[in-house]
Amino acid sequence: MTNLPPQFIEFPYRDPAKVRQLFGYFADEEWALLLDSGKTIHQAAKFDLIFARPKAHINFQNDKCQLSGFDFALSHKPFKDLRQFYQAGLKNYQPLPEQFAHLPFHGGIAGYCSYDLGRSIENLPTLAESDIKLPEMAFGLYQWAFISDHIAKKSYLLKFCDMNFNQWEELINEFKDYEKRAGAPKYPSFELSSNWLSNMDEQGYKDRFEKVHNYIHAGDCYQVNLAQRFAASFTGHPWNAYLNLTEHNQAPFSAYMNLGEQQILSLSPERFIQVEQSGPKSHVITQPIKGTRPRSQDPVEDKELSDELLSSEKDRAENLMIVDLLRNDIGRTAEFGSVKVSKLFELQSFISVHHLVSTIEADLAEGKDGFDLLENCFPGGSITGAPKIRAMEIIEELEPHRRSIYCGSVLYYDFRGFLDSSITIRTLVAENQNIYAWGGGGLVADSEADSEYQETYHKLSRILPVLTPDD
């Protein structure tokens, strides 16, 4: 009689670089997804996760959901259908042993929501050009994952449902084979075949900046996030671009996802929403970033820059505006009286920039879940402005192209109700041998056009130049 393979297999520990090497075996597969913590120097950088070969998947595009692997009636309302998709998978859930309670994912869904999914929630004008065909939402139901725990220095292959015996055994053997191989598969080298081109020149940015200021002084809004988009053509494989970028960026919410016709390359430092189960309650955390200064290789100058950010009344006011917005967004699904700001204006330093980060916490109200929370908070207020809907209307008016994945979210939602998500800033998308990147920032009444324009480049200082070939 054949012995059944166990629900989990421990493999030799892989640090983030070695997890990326392992993901190389899946990088060319549609629906392969890497959640990459960068270096373990950030409080959120505890785990790396590899997902691939989902049992089912769902996407939303052009006002319609498409479903594969399950059969249920679609409402074509993305968050409603996503909840049904999750619940369909839950029926086959196989809980992990208690020893794995600390792991972040116990089976469930993973994928992304683009910024433009907000159009399914709010009634927005149709003005900006939509030239990237990435679906507004795409999620897979993943039956297994490879998880590397950087705190305990352990790595596991785990399954979360009653998979076919032969399929699971073959997967285990596949991973054992990868352990024996030296190096990862080779893909064609990534090279830009054109220069980066913005969809607005400096004067175009300043003209739009002036329009935002006019709206602010007229009382329409008090903050708007304005972004420019850069585009270039390329040859080779986007996975090699991601590997190159990770050599220069170690962001705790990095991710790579292959959608077949598109690839998402995210180097995000920002958490959107996290939900964890705390006893009988679901505890919510969001950590908006507002306020930026570039890093310096000179330690004295670097300290001066971080001190300047911490003491900047403008940046603190900008951060506080978004904290108030997110308190309101979260409050729509939170238990009455549970919303609190636990950290205000915390300095967090990354490889290329210093940021001001605040932390807002709450408990979900009875009868509410992560889907309610996402719908009530999406897109994240830190990258729209305030009031949110008016800011989104102004963004649609002033930015020449739709944002696509930029300022959306990569996330997972597991079968225990645990959720974690990023804001997809410092994020690129590849499609049809073209690659796109965005840089933006929040504009308020006392913003200055020159410094705000330069800030968009500071934020991309470890992205655009990294992918630009040397002359």
C-alpha positions as a printed NumPy array, in Angstrom:
array([[  0.   ,   0.   ,   0.   ],
       [  1.364,   3.419,  -0.977],
       [  1.944,   5.826,   1.902],
       [  0.102,   9.113,   1.473],
       [  2.468,  12.097,   1.17 ],
       [  2.224,  14.521,   4.114],
       [  0.407,  17.856,   3.917],
       [  3.68 ,  19.712,   4.17 ],
       [  7.327,  19.15 ,   3.3  ],
       [ 10.16 ,  21.113,   4.895],
       [ 12.91 ,  22.167,   2.498],
       [ 16.284,  23.763,   3.182],
       [ 15.775,  27.397,   4.189],
       [ 15.792,  29.911,   1.358],
       [ 16.487,  33.597,   1.927],
       [ 14.697,  36.119,  -0.357],
       [ 17.349,  35.888,  -3.081],
       [ 17.088,  32.089,  -3.133],
       [ 13.287,  32.25 ,  -3.144],
       [ 13.514,  34.436,  -6.244],
       [ 15.845,  31.853,  -7.761],
       [ 13.273,  29.131,  -7.04 ],
       [ 10.447,  31.23 ,  -8.482],
       [ 12.439,  31.375, -11.709],
       [ 11.14 ,  27.85 , -12.444],
       [  7.589,  29.249, -12.464],
       [  8.163,  32.785, -13.761],
       [  7.03 ,  31.931, -17.304],
       [  3.81 ,  30.238, -16.144],
       [  0.531,  32.123, -16.378],
       [ -0.901,  32.846, -12.901],
       [  2.461,  32.37 , -11.168],
       [  2.762,  34.888,  -8.323],
       [  5.691,  35.769,  -6.053],
       [  5.201,  37.82 ,  -2.882],
       [  8.71 ,  39.025,  -2.119],
       [  9.755,  40.645,   1.173],
       [ 13.094,  41.968,  -0.056],
       [ 15.727,  42.009,   2.673],
       [ 14.607,  41.201,   6.205],
       [ 15.249,  44.723,   7.502],
       [ 11.642,  45.882,   7.688],
       [  9.007,  44.959,  10.254],
       [  6.782,  43.551,   7.487],
       [  9.532,  41.527,   5.799],
       [  8.964,  38.155,   7.461],
       [  7.856,  35.765,   4.714],
       [  8.19 ,  35.081,   1.002],
       [  5.447,  33.17 ,  -0.812],
       [  5.331,  31.399,  -4.176],
       [  1.941,  30.596,  -5.736],
       [  1.351,  28.839,  -9.06 ],
       [ -1.104,  26.643, -10.981],
       [ -4.348,  27.758,  -9.314],
       [ -7.316,  25.406,  -9.204],
       [ -9.539,  28.229, -10.483],
       [ -9.241,  31.886, -11.398],
       [-11.419,  34.951, -11.879],
       [-10.878,  38.3  , -13.539],
       [-12.86 ,  41.471, -14.149],
       [-12.55 ,  43.535, -17.305],
       [-14.851,  45.795, -19.331],
       [-17.585,  45.57 , -16.678],
       [-17.693,  41.762, -16.754],
       [-16.256,  38.99 , -14.591],
       [-14.831,  35.874, -16.23 ],
       [-14.536,  32.639, -14.302],
       [-12.558,  29.435, -14.871],
       [-12.561,  26.302, -12.72 ],
       [-15.854,  26.951, -10.893],
       [-19.434,  27.21 , -12.067],
       [-21.664,  29.733, -10.308],
       [-23.843,  32.629, -11.436],
       [-21.873,  35.845, -11.817],
       [-23.268,  39.227, -10.829],
       [-20.44 ,  41.078, -12.635],
       [-19.956,  43.116,  -9.476],
       [-16.281,  42.4  ,  -8.771],
       [-16.197,  42.278,  -4.973],
       [-19.449,  40.301,  -4.786],
       [-18.192,  37.762,  -7.328],
       [-14.794,  37.616,  -5.643],
       [-16.492,  36.692,  -2.357],
       [-18.396,  33.886,  -4.13 ],
       [-15.131,  32.7  ,  -5.681],
       [-13.479,  32.599,  -2.253],
       [-16.433,  30.785,  -0.688],
       [-16.448,  28.184,  -3.463],
       [-12.836,  27.368,  -2.667],
       [-13.475,  27.293,   1.068],
       [-15.623,  24.172,   0.657],
       [-12.476,  22.139,  -0.061],
       [-10.288,  23.732,   2.626],
       [ -7.95 ,  21.457,   4.577],
       [ -6.594,  23.302,   7.669],
       [ -2.896,  23.131,   8.398],
       [ -1.599,  21.709,  11.688],
       [ -1.439,  24.158,  14.611],
       [  2.359,  24.388,  14.348],
       [  1.845,  26.512,  11.22 ],
       [ -0.573,  29.005,  12.777],
       [  2.079,  31.738,  12.446],
       [  2.356,  31.361,   8.665],
       [  0.578,  34.153,   6.785],
       [ -1.365,  32.069,   4.256],
       [ -3.442,  28.948,   4.839],
       [ -4.987,  28.486,   1.417],
       [ -7.257,  30.924,  -0.349],
       [ -7.063,  33.564,  -3.049],
       [ -4.24 ,  35.796,  -4.222],
       [ -3.939,  38.331,  -7.008],
       [ -4.461,  42.024,  -7.555],
       [ -6.95 ,  44.847,  -7.941],
       [ -5.912,  47.667, -10.268],
       [ -6.553,  51.315,  -9.443],
       [ -9.165,  51.337, -12.208],
       [-11.277,  48.799, -10.309],
       [-12.396,  51.867,  -8.368],
       [-14.571,  52.695, -11.359],
       [-16.795,  49.754, -10.4  ],
       [-17.339,  51.342,  -6.971],
       [-17.642,  55.049,  -7.791],
       [-19.273,  56.809, -10.738],
       [-16.314,  58.506, -12.417],
       [-16.001,  60.351, -15.733],
       [-14.43 ,  58.602, -18.727],
       [-11.681,  60.915, -19.949],
       [ -8.224,  59.336, -19.711],
       [ -7.026,  56.941, -22.406],
       [ -7.158,  53.246, -21.489],
       [ -4.332,  51.747, -23.552],
       [ -3.09 ,  48.962, -21.221],
       [ -5.298,  45.865, -21.466],
       [ -4.471,  44.435, -18.024],
       [ -7.732,  43.272, -16.367],
       [ -8.95 ,  45.516, -13.554],
       [ -8.901,  42.502, -11.211],
       [ -7.434,  38.987, -11.338],
       [ -7.274,  36.324,  -8.611],
       [ -6.327,  32.678,  -8.465],
       [ -7.499,  30.076,  -5.95 ],
       [ -4.239,  28.441,  -4.877],
       [ -4.178,  24.882,  -3.559],
       [ -0.544,  24.991,  -2.474],
       [  2.259,  27.449,  -1.742],
       [  5.954,  27.502,  -1.029],
       [  6.514,  29.692,   2.039],
       [  9.862,  30.81 ,   3.393],
       [  9.829,  31.994,   7.023],
       [ 12.697,  34.469,   7.494],
       [ 12.248,  34.709,  11.256],
       [ 12.436,  30.957,  11.99 ],
       [ 14.735,  30.366,   8.969],
       [ 12.53 ,  27.576,   7.643],
       [ 10.969,  26.89 ,   4.236],
       [  7.971,  24.689,   3.438],
       [  5.891,  23.384,   0.588],
       [  2.31 ,  23.132,   1.894],
       [ -1.061,  22.134,   0.499],
       [ -4.363,  23.538,   1.711],
       [ -6.977,  21.258,   0.186],
       [ -7.588,  17.658,  -0.789],
       [ -5.458,  17.684,  -3.938],
       [ -5.261,  14.713,  -6.233],
       [ -2.765,  12.269,  -4.703],
       [ -0.614,  11.928,  -7.828],
       [ -0.662,  15.675,  -8.48 ],
       [  0.63 ,  16.456,  -4.98 ],
       [  3.271,  13.725,  -5.102],
       [  4.488,  14.966,  -8.478],
       [  4.709,  18.515,  -7.142],
       [  6.792,  17.387,  -4.164],
       [  9.159,  15.55 ,  -6.474],
       [  9.333,  18.598,  -8.734],
       [ 10.479,  20.776,  -5.818],
       [ 12.965,  18.125,  -4.707],
       [ 14.377,  18.165,  -8.221],
       [ 14.715,  21.965,  -8.099],
       [ 16.771,  21.606,  -4.907],
       [ 19.292,  19.447,  -6.763],
       [ 19.733,  21.811,  -9.7  ],
       [ 22.357,  24.53 ,  -9.827],
       [ 20.796,  27.86 , -10.723],
       [ 17.427,  28.751, -12.201],
       [ 16.168,  28.608, -15.786],
       [ 17.582,  31.205, -18.136],
       [ 15.245,  33.617, -19.874],
       [ 16.135,  36.065, -22.662],
       [ 17.992,  39.105, -21.32 ],
       [ 15.836,  42.152, -20.701],
       [ 16.889,  45.298, -22.546],
       [ 15.105,  48.54 , -23.317],
       [ 14.846,  49.205, -27.058],
       [ 13.762,  52.842, -26.584],
       [ 14.264,  55.594, -24.047],
       [ 11.756,  56.173, -21.269],
       [  9.139,  58.692, -22.405],
       [  6.784,  60.457, -19.998],
       [  3.169,  61.202, -20.88 ],
       [  3.766,  64.784, -19.728],
       [  6.869,  66.961, -20.009],
       [  7.958,  69.272, -17.199],
       [  5.773,  72.126, -18.43 ],
       [  2.853,  69.745, -18.893],
       [  3.274,  68.59 , -15.292],
       [  3.425,  72.177, -14.04 ],
       [  0.301,  73.133, -16.006],
       [ -1.565,  70.262, -14.338],
       [ -0.055,  71.208, -10.984],
       [ -1.525,  74.695, -11.439],
       [ -4.958,  73.243, -12.19 ],
       [ -4.789,  71.159,  -8.999],
       [ -3.864,  74.279,  -7.027],
       [ -6.813,  76.115,  -8.536],
       [ -9.133,  73.298,  -7.46 ],
       [ -7.669,  73.358,  -3.947],
       [ -8.038,  77.142,  -3.589],
       [-11.582,  76.935,  -4.972],
       [-12.448,  74.474,  -2.183],
       [-13.018,  71.444,  -4.434],
       [-10.432,  69.396,  -2.578],
       [ -7.483,  69.739,  -0.225],
       [ -5.127,  67.111,  -1.631],
       [ -4.724,  65.398,  -5.027],
       [ -2.195,  62.74 ,  -5.989],
       [ -0.853,  63.632,  -9.442],
       [  1.296,  61.113, -11.344],
       [  3.147,  60.948, -14.62 ],
       [  3.57 ,  57.714, -16.569],
       [  6.784,  56.588, -18.249],
       [  6.821,  54.086, -21.119],
       [  9.524,  52.296, -23.102],
       [  9.733,  49.336, -25.46 ],
       [ 11.88 ,  46.322, -24.606],
       [ 13.184,  42.981, -25.728],
       [ 13.681,  39.896, -23.573],
       [ 11.774,  38.646, -20.529],
       [ 10.244,  40.866, -17.81 ],
       [ 11.382,  38.423, -15.098],
       [ 14.969,  39.476, -15.765],
       [ 13.893,  43.102, -15.395],
       [ 12.412,  42.235, -11.988],
       [ 15.586,  40.466, -10.885],
       [ 17.616,  43.493, -11.936],
       [ 15.296,  45.836, -10.038],
       [ 15.475,  43.76 ,  -6.853],
       [ 19.25 ,  44.194,  -6.843],
       [ 18.631,  47.915,  -6.274],
       [ 15.3  ,  47.872,  -4.396],
       [ 14.524,  45.858,  -1.292],
       [ 10.913,  46.75 ,  -0.6  ],
       [  8.831,  44.685,   1.862],
       [  5.741,  44.469,  -0.373],
       [  7.427,  43.487,  -3.625],
       [  5.654,  41.135,  -6.033],
       [  5.857,  39.597,  -9.498],
       [  2.799,  38.196, -11.239],
       [  2.566,  36.656, -14.689],
       [ -0.835,  37.141, -16.334],
       [  0.277,  35.634, -19.628],
       [ -0.156,  38.704, -21.822],
       [  1.029,  41.025, -19.034],
       [  3.491,  40.859, -16.167],
       [  3.345,  42.942, -12.988],
       [  6.65 ,  43.992, -11.387],
       [  6.059,  45.657,  -8.02 ],
       [  8.645,  47.055,  -5.61 ],
       [  6.222,  48.605,  -3.181],
       [  7.201,  49.842,   0.278],
       [  3.58 ,  50.487,   1.306],
       [  1.018,  48.295,   3.05 ],
       [ -2.615,  48.938,   2.184],
       [ -4.717,  46.807,   4.557],
       [ -3.896,  43.88 ,   6.806],
       [ -6.513,  41.77 ,   8.602],
       [ -5.578,  39.233,  11.26 ],
       [ -7.743,  37.189,  13.588],
       [ -7.31 ,  38.308,  17.192],
       [ -9.438,  36.003,  19.31 ],
       [-13.057,  36.308,  18.165],
       [-12.373,  39.587,  16.325],
       [-10.797,  40.513,  13.02 ],
       [ -8.167,  43.194,  13.612],
       [ -7.442,  45.697,  10.832],
       [ -4.246,  47.672,  10.194],
       [ -3.53 ,  50.186,   7.429],
       [ -0.242,  52.064,   7.024],
       [ -0.41 ,  55.005,   4.591],
       [  2.755,  56.677,   3.342],
       [  2.764,  60.449,   2.879],
       [  5.953,  62.492,   2.962],
       [  9.171,  61.696,   1.078],
       [ 12.82 ,  62.722,   0.993],
       [ 15.615,  61.188,  -1.107],
       [ 18.392,  59.185,   0.559],
       [ 22.026,  60.294,   0.48 ],
       [ 25.158,  58.158,   0.557],
       [ 26.653,  60.752,   2.901],
       [ 25.47 ,  59.74 ,   6.415],
       [ 25.432,  63.331,   7.657],
       [ 23.403,  64.602,   4.715],
       [ 21.125,  61.544,   4.925],
       [ 20.368,  62.356,   8.582],
       [ 19.68 ,  65.968,   7.663],
       [ 17.202,  64.846,   5.016],
       [ 15.362,  62.504,   7.409],
       [ 15.277,  65.196,  10.129],
       [ 13.926,  67.685,   7.607],
       [ 11.133,  65.256,   6.704],
       [ 10.244,  64.604,  10.335],
       [ 10.003,  68.324,  11.089],
       [  8.215,  69.353,   7.875],
       [  4.849,  70.909,   8.726],
       [  3.694,  70.477,   5.105],
       [  4.472,  66.741,   5.019],
       [  2.928,  66.148,   8.443],
       [ -0.215,  68.006,   7.402],
       [ -0.396,  65.987,   4.169],
       [  0.021,  62.746,   6.131],
       [ -2.646,  63.782,   8.628],
       [ -5.163,  64.487,   5.836],
       [ -4.796,  60.916,   4.583],
       [ -4.927,  59.476,   8.105],
       [ -8.3  ,  61.197,   8.563],
       [ -9.515,  59.882,   5.199],
       [ -8.512,  56.306,   6.008],
       [-10.008,  56.489,   9.505],
       [-13.268,  57.347,   7.791],
       [-12.922,  54.608,   5.136],
       [-12.108,  51.916,   7.707],
       [-14.81 ,  53.217,  10.03 ],
       [-17.456,  52.173,   7.504],
       [-16.765,  48.49 ,   8.306],
       [-15.246,  48.793,  11.78 ],
       [-16.731,  48.12 ,  15.179],
       [-17.966,  51.402,  16.64 ],
       [-15.292,  53.089,  18.74 ],
       [-12.475,  50.717,  17.718],
       [-10.686,  52.95 ,  15.175],
       [ -7.465,  54.423,  16.534],
       [ -4.206,  55.909,  15.25 ],
       [ -1.448,  53.903,  16.941],
       [  1.512,  55.564,  15.159],
       [  1.621,  59.022,  13.626],
       [  4.439,  60.33 ,  11.4  ],
       [  6.795,  57.371,  11.921],
       [ 10.017,  57.657,   9.907],
       [ 10.709,  54.603,   7.738],
       [ 13.85 ,  54.58 ,   5.586],
       [ 14.195,  52.575,   2.373],
       [ 17.08 ,  52.244,  -0.076],
       [ 16.253,  55.313,  -2.163],
       [ 13.9  ,  57.387,   0.024],
       [ 12.779,  58.262,   3.537],
       [  9.011,  58.132,   4.154],
       [  6.581,  59.275,   6.839],
       [  4.267,  56.376,   7.715],
       [  1.26 ,  56.362,  10.029],
       [ -0.62 ,  53.344,  11.383],
       [ -4.397,  53.145,  11.836],
       [ -6.007,  50.165,  13.571],
       [ -9.557,  48.921,  14.138],
       [-11.671,  45.805,  14.68 ],
       [-14.127,  44.679,  12.009],
       [-17.775,  45.037,  12.985],
       [-19.837,  41.896,  13.486],
       [-21.142,  40.575,  10.163],
       [-18.443,  42.34 ,   8.115],
       [-15.532,  40.689,   6.331],
       [-12.443,  41.563,   4.33 ],
       [-14.427,  41.969,   1.108],
       [-16.607,  44.64 ,   2.714],
       [-13.449,  46.322,   3.996],
       [-11.7  ,  46.276,   0.619],
       [-14.716,  47.648,  -1.209],
       [-15.174,  50.451,   1.332],
       [-11.49 ,  51.428,   1.275],
       [-10.554,  50.891,  -2.369],
       [ -8.559,  52.468,  -3.904],
       [ -6.315,  53.467,  -1.025],
       [ -6.718,  57.07 ,   0.083],
       [ -2.966,  57.643,   0.29 ],
       [ -2.767,  57.606,  -3.507],
       [ -5.962,  59.448,  -4.46 ],
       [ -6.207,  62.557,  -2.317],
       [ -9.063,  63.999,  -0.326],
       [-11.988,  64.098,  -0.524],
       [-11.415,  60.808,  -2.315],
       [-14.096,  60.845,  -5.012],
       [-13.423,  64.447,  -6.044],
       [ -9.684,  63.725,  -6.108],
       [-10.301,  60.682,  -8.355],
       [-12.377,  62.835, -10.708],
       [ -9.53 ,  65.336, -10.95 ],
       [ -6.988,  62.537, -11.549],
       [ -9.155,  61.245, -14.419],
       [ -9.3  ,  64.748, -15.866],
       [ -5.602,  65.611, -15.603],
       [ -3.655,  62.373, -16.129],
       [ -3.587,  61.488, -19.851],
       [ -3.771,  57.712, -19.316],
       [ -5.56 ,  55.373, -16.94 ],
       [ -3.415,  54.154, -14.07 ],
       [ -3.912,  50.401, -14.58 ],
       [ -2.019,  48.523, -11.826],
       [ -0.396,  51.706, -10.466],
       [ -1.907,  52.613,  -7.081],
       [ -3.966,  49.442,  -7.01 ],
       [ -3.157,  46.522,  -4.694],
       [ -1.537,  43.08 ,  -4.748],
       [ -3.074,  40.96 ,  -2.018],
       [ -3.95 ,  37.58 ,  -0.58 ],
       [ -6.968,  36.554,   1.509],
       [ -6.667,  33.176,   3.185],
       [ -9.318,  30.762,   4.389],
       [ -8.873,  31.78 ,   8.039],
       [ -9.778,  35.372,   7.169],
       [ -6.189,  36.642,   7.176],
       [ -5.565,  39.324,   4.548],
       [ -2.555,  41.393,   3.59 ],
       [ -2.191,  43.843,   0.743],
       [  0.088,  46.44 ,  -0.763],
       [ -0.403,  49.757,  -2.47 ],
       [  1.185,  49.211,  -5.878],
       [  3.473,  52.212,  -6.023],
       [  6.998,  51.732,  -7.498],
       [  5.226,  49.265,  -9.775],
       [  5.592,  48.467, -13.457],
       [  3.54 ,  46.484, -15.948],
       [  4.82 ,  44.852, -19.134],
       [  2.555,  44.256, -22.112],
       [  3.254,  43.648, -25.816],
       [  6.978,  44.411, -25.462],
       [  6.195,  47.738, -23.794],
       [  6.855,  48.481, -20.149],
       [  5.213,  51.203, -18.056],
       [  6.152,  52.851, -14.749],
       [  4.561,  55.669, -12.77 ],
       [  5.757,  58.323, -10.336],
       [  3.493,  60.654,  -8.397],
       [  2.889,  62.513,  -5.189],
       [  0.258,  64.296,  -3.149],
       [ -0.272,  67.987,  -3.892],
       [ -1.591,  70.34 ,  -1.222],
       [ -2.073,  74.102,  -0.948],
       [  1.553,  74.889,  -0.099],
       [  3.162,  72.404,  -2.509],
       [  5.773,  73.8  ,  -4.909],
       [  5.763,  72.667,  -8.527],
       [  9.536,  72.255,  -8.93 ],
       [  9.994,  70.128,  -5.803],
       [  6.911,  67.992,  -6.506],
       [  8.082,  67.347, -10.066],
       [ 11.493,  66.283,  -8.795],
       [  9.911,  64.062,  -6.138],
       [  8.338,  61.901,  -8.849],
       [ 11.868,  61.208, -10.097],
       [ 13.236,  60.593,  -6.576],
       [ 10.65 ,  57.843,  -6.164],
       [ 11.774,  56.2  ,  -9.418],
       [ 15.496,  56.772,  -8.877],
       [ 16.108,  53.038,  -8.347],
       [ 13.801,  51.966, -11.179],
       [ 14.071,  53.969, -14.419],
       [ 17.896,  54.319, -14.386],
       [ 18.348,  50.66 , -13.381],
       [ 16.568,  49.471, -16.524],
       [ 18.169,  52.08 , -18.788],
       [ 21.204,  50.653, -20.62 ],
       [ 24.54 ,  52.396, -20.196],
       [ 25.608,  54.505, -23.152]])
